[in-house]
Amino acid sequence: MRDACYAVRFTDMHLKSIPADLNEVSVSPGTLRELLAAPSFQDMCRQEADTAKRAFIAGDYLSLLYLMRFFPGLESEPSVRKAIWVIQAVAQEGRYGDGSPMPRSDTAIRACFEDFGAVAHLWGALGLRSRSTNPRLQESFSSTEIVREFLGLARTLQDFGCAFVPKRAKPRLPILDRSKIWTIPESITPALPIISGPAPWFVDALQRYRTKSRPPTD
């Protein structure tokens, strides 16, 4: 499916770059086979959007666990149950950018991480980057330096996930398996998020967890 999506995107980009009066284009046999097997462009865009939404949840799952350790005094230790609770609290009052609802059930949130754990550190870094107090880190990936900073943040989340073992985990294994994830190169130096403090919605959700004022689920 990934190859088919790449073939569609590559061909679409190629078509947009050629003169409008050109009647013939050259397409390799491999690309043509992928195009024939690909879903419609509209269906592919819809699938990409749905995939991005679930990967975003996986990234938040990992980054929330990391932030519980990053901010001194916020929590005694990271907790999977608390991370899921926070995601549920956000979903209670918020939606995705297209207006669709975010997953609220424990099962749906865990499934997002199970399906996209291999890239959760990349999506988590993207989320942390958007919440950074450094305006430059919110810019598009317009320079090598910005890309390296993004990868450095992903490396930090990766290393955390490959070492963090949840308290109640059975078997006692880290939440990320280094042999199965999209590993950040060793040449990339880990970077810390530039955030002034925990967001109010994060603190509020954790306080609600302590009082067991549980957000509604699906």
N, C-alpha and C positions, 0 to 999 in steps of 0.2 A: 504494500500500500504506500509505503514511503517513497519508493521509486516512481510509482504512478503519479503521486502528488508532485514530485520534483519535475517529472516530465511535463505535466500540465503547466506548472508555474514557469518553467524554462521556456516552453513554447509560447505561452502568453506574453512573456517579456520580449521574446524574439519578434513576435508579430507586431508588438507596439513600436518596435525600433526600426521597422522597415518602411519604405515609402508606401503610401496608400495605393499607388497605381501599379505596384508589383503584383503580378498574377501568379507567380510560382515561388515556392520556398523549398529549401532542402532540409529534409528531416532524416535522421539516421534510422535504420531498421529497428534498432533497440528502442529508440524513443517512440517510434510509431507503434510498436507492440505495447508499450506502457500506456500510450494514449488510448489505444483500443480497449485496454483492460480497466481504464480509470473510470470512476463515476462521473456524472455530469459536473460541470464547473460549479454550479450552485450547490450541489450536494457535497462536493469536496470542501467548499468554503464553510458550509454548515458543520461538517465533521471536524474541520480544523478549529472552528470556534468552540465546539463542544469539548474537544481535546484540550485546548488551551485553558478553558474554565476549570477542568478537573486537575490539570497540572498546576494551576495557580493555587488550588487548595492544598495540593501536596507540598508546594513550596512554603505556604504559610504554616502548615503543620510542622515542618522542620525548623523554620526560622523562629516560630514562637517558642519551641523548646530551647533553641539556642539563646533567645533573649531572656528567658527565665534565669539563665546562668550569667548572661552578659551584664545585666543590671544588678549591682550589689544590693542585697537586702530585699530584692523583689520577691524571691521565693527561696526556700531552703535548698531546693533541688528541682530540676526540670521534671515535669509530669505529663505523660501522654494524656491522661484524663483531663488535666487542666487545659492542655493545648486544644483538645477537641471541644471542650466547654467554651473556650474563647471563640473558636470558629463558629460554633452554634450561636453564641451571643451576637456576633457580627451579622450572621445570616438572618437573625431575628428582625433586625432593623434595616439591613441593607440588601442590595441586589447587585448582580453583575452590571457592567456598563450598558448592556443591551436591554436591561430591565428584567431579565429572567431571574428566577429565584436561585439562591445558593443552596447547596446541600446542607441539611440540618441534622440528619440522623447520624448516630455514632457509626453505624454500618457503612453509610455512604461516604463519610469522611475518611474512615479507615481504608475503604476501597480505593479512594483517590490516591492515597499514599502508596498502597500496595501496587497499583498499576503504574504510577509515575515516580516511584522512589528513585529510579535510576537517574532521573534528571531533577529531582526535588531541590538539590543544592543550587542549580542554575535558576530555577523559578523562584526559589527563596531569595537568592541574591537580587533578582529583578525586583521583587517586592520590597526588600530592604532599601534598595537603591532609590525607589520612588518615594520612600518615606524619609530619605536622608535630609538633614538640615544643611547640607552643602549643595547649593543650587547647581554647581557644575556637575555633580553626580546624577542630576536629573536630566542632563542633556542627552541627546541621542548619541549613539555609538559612532561619533564623528572623528575619533582619533585613536591611535594605537594606545595611548596612555589611558584613555577612558575604558577601553576594552580590557586592558590589563587590570585596572582597578576593579572592574566588574568581576573578572575571573578570580582576582584575589579574594573578593568577598565570597564568591562561590567556593573557593578552596577552603576558606574558614568554615563554612557550613558543612562542606564535605568531610573535613577532618573531625568536626564535632560529631556528625552523624555516624561516622565509622568507628567512633570511640564510645558513644553514649549507649548504655544498656539500660532500658527502662526498669524501674524497680520491680515490677511484677512480670517481667518478660520470661516466657517459657517457650523454647530454651533460652538460656542466658546469652543472647547475641545482640550486637549493636543493631540499631535500626537501619543502617545502611551497610550493604555488603560491597566492599571495595572491588571485588572481582566482577560485580554486575553493574556498577554505575558508570556513567560517562565521566571518567576520571580527569581532573584538572592536572595539567603537567606539573612536575616537580619544579620546573623553572619559574612557575608563578608563585610569588611571595604572598602568603595569607594576608588579608587586609581586614581591619575591624570596621564595623558599620559606624558611620558618622551620624549619630542620633543623640540629641541632647538629653533624652530621658524617655522612659516608657510612655507611650501614648495614653491619654486619659481613658480611651475605650478599653485598652488592655488592662489597665489597673482596675477599672470598674468591673470588668468581667471576672477578674481574679477575686475581687472582693465578693461578688455575687456567688462565686464558687464556694467561698468559705461559709457563706450564710445559706448555701444550698437553694438560692433563688434561681432555679434552673430555667434556661430558655426553652421555649416549646420546640419540639422536634416534629419531623414529618410523620 
